[in-house]
Structures are given as C-alpha cells and as structure tokens.
Amino acid sequence: MHKKKILITGATSGLGLHMTKLCLAKGYEVYATGRNEVSLTTLEKLGAHPIQADLREMEQIDALLQQLPKLDVAIINAGVGIFENAFHLTDEQIDTMIDVNVKAPIFLAKRLFANMQKEGHFIFISSQAGKVATKKASVYASTKHALTGFIDGFRHEAAPLKVTGIFPGPIDTPFLQKADAAGAYRQAIAHFLLTPEKVANAVIKTIEHPVRSVNLPWVMGLSSKLYAIAPTLVEKLGSNFFNKK
C-alpha cells in the first residue's frame, strides 16, 4: 500500500502542529517545515521529517524543494497576521504579511507543481477574511483575498491535480494571540472561536475525500454570500468585532 507523502508548512505551532500530529497518527510520511529549530526537533521525535525554512526567502524555498520526494499532498499552511488599521501598520509589517501570505504560497506552489504525484493534491489554508474583510484587518484580508484568487485560478491551471481551499474563521491558536496583541478581537468573537483540533480534523478529512473548498464553521460560508447581497449589513456587523478596547 502506498504511504502518502505530505508536506506541511508552518508545522511547528498552532494548526500546523495539530495537522502534523494527525497525519503522523494516520501513518502518513510527513515533511514538516518551520523556522523554530527547537519545535522542529520535537516534530522529528514524533516521526516527521523536519526542514527548517523561512518561506520569505527564495533561496530557502528552493533549498526546501531539494529535500522533498514526490509528494501526494502539499498543505500550504504558513501564515502571519497583524490586526491593526492600515495606517498604524509599519511598512515592514505590511511587507511581512504580503511575503508570507501571498508570495510564499504562490512561489511554493509554482515550484511544487512538477514535484507532485499524478493524483497529487494541494491544500491551501486561507481564511474567511479572504472573503469578507473587517475593521483592523484590511491588509491581512487583502493578502487572503489574493490567496483566494490564486487558489481559484490555480485549480484550473493545475488540473488534473486537486486543489482545495480551506476557509476557517478565527482559530484559538498562538497566531490569533500574536495578531491581536490587545485581545479586543478575541474577546469580541470568543463564542465563535474554532479549536485547532476541529480545523485540523477537517483538513485531514479532505486528504481522503478531496473537495473544492471547506468553510469553517459552515455557517461562515454564508457570510460571503450574504456580503454579495447586502454588503452594508455585513460590514456593519463586522465592524463591531474591533470596537472593544
């Protein structure tokens, strides 16, 4: 029986770590990337093949490709967010979000295309912010809108390879804590937070049962449809997320 070979980027914490553990438990062969050397050592002890890589650096993306076998699944998960008004962000913070959330997935997918098995599968972790933007998320949302556009176009270009977009709402992980240092956003949407376990399980399910896209929670998939019909209403509701100090 063929043992699936899977790449997971951003595997050292949060959602990426949970997906890595689940894939290993399934018996998949996992190639896990991240920047934290200590966390990568922990993943190696769990049975993963750790590869230290900063995906903002083209040389490191190319070096990563040299260490990979033919892949069955590439889970493009690494991402970064800073929840703040565009005019309060530094140029460096904006550059970082664009580099990690947009350029790295595109450059990586471009290079991985020739390295996939015939039945290969790309899974991109995007965000509901890639469908509906809110206050203090204009730049972050713009990167996820860009990624969503790439996913939809790449699906046609990469055929017959499979391409899945995962669109979760806010996940209770260190990512959210770093993105929202003041905690106002987390407080406002506490009742809607997803657990990383729930999202990881949904992603792993798509490996065996590929689909076009997954919205988490499913009801948030309705928000983008509602936005197309009543954008003013959705924007008014969304703006309330950041009103708490």
FENVEN-V453941 format. One record per backbone hydrogen bond with DSSP energy under -1.0 kcal/mol. NH is the residue of the N-H (numbers start at 1). CO is the residue of the C=O. If there is no record, write none. Layout:
# FENVEN-V453941
nh=NH co=CO
nh=NH co=CO
This chain:
# FENVEN-V453941
nh=6 co=29
nh=7 co=73
nh=8 co=31
nh=9 co=75
nh=11 co=33
nh=17 co=13
nh=18 co=14
nh=19 co=15
nh=20 co=16
nh=21 co=17
nh=22 co=18
nh=23 co=19
nh=24 co=20
nh=25 co=21
nh=26 co=22
nh=27 co=24
nh=28 co=23
nh=29 co=4
nh=31 co=6
nh=32 co=49
nh=33 co=8
nh=34 co=51
nh=40 co=36
nh=41 co=37
nh=42 co=38
nh=43 co=39
nh=44 co=40
nh=45 co=41
nh=46 co=42
nh=48 co=43
nh=49 co=30
nh=51 co=32
nh=53 co=34
nh=57 co=54
nh=61 co=57
nh=62 co=58
nh=63 co=59
nh=64 co=60
nh=65 co=61
nh=66 co=62
nh=67 co=64
nh=68 co=65
nh=71 co=115
nh=72 co=5
nh=73 co=5
nh=74 co=121
nh=75 co=7
nh=76 co=123
nh=77 co=75
nh=83 co=179
nh=84 co=82
nh=88 co=85
nh=94 co=90
nh=95 co=91
nh=96 co=92
nh=97 co=93
nh=98 co=94
nh=99 co=95
nh=100 co=96
nh=101 co=97
nh=102 co=98
nh=103 co=98
nh=104 co=99
nh=106 co=102
nh=107 co=103
nh=108 co=104
nh=109 co=105
nh=110 co=106
nh=111 co=107
nh=112 co=108
nh=113 co=109
nh=115 co=112
nh=116 co=113
nh=117 co=71
nh=120 co=117
nh=121 co=72
nh=122 co=162
nh=123 co=74
nh=124 co=164
nh=125 co=76
nh=126 co=166
nh=128 co=168
nh=130 co=127
nh=131 co=128
nh=132 co=128
nh=137 co=134
nh=141 co=137
nh=142 co=138
nh=143 co=139
nh=144 co=140
nh=145 co=141
nh=146 co=142
nh=147 co=143
nh=148 co=144
nh=149 co=145
nh=150 co=146
nh=151 co=147
nh=152 co=148
nh=153 co=149
nh=154 co=150
nh=155 co=151
nh=157 co=153
nh=158 co=154
nh=161 co=158
nh=162 co=120
nh=164 co=122
nh=165 co=212
nh=166 co=124
nh=167 co=214
nh=169 co=216
nh=172 co=194
nh=173 co=171
nh=177 co=173
nh=178 co=174
nh=179 co=175
nh=180 co=176
nh=183 co=180
nh=187 co=183
nh=188 co=184
nh=189 co=185
nh=192 co=189
nh=194 co=170
nh=199 co=195
nh=200 co=196
nh=201 co=197
nh=202 co=198
nh=203 co=199
nh=204 co=200
nh=205 co=201
nh=206 co=202
nh=207 co=204
nh=209 co=205
nh=214 co=165
nh=216 co=167
nh=220 co=217
nh=221 co=218
nh=222 co=219
nh=226 co=222
nh=227 co=223
nh=228 co=224
nh=230 co=226
nh=234 co=230
nh=235 co=231
nh=236 co=232
nh=237 co=233
nh=238 co=234
nh=239 co=235
nh=241 co=238
nh=242 co=239
nh=243 co=240
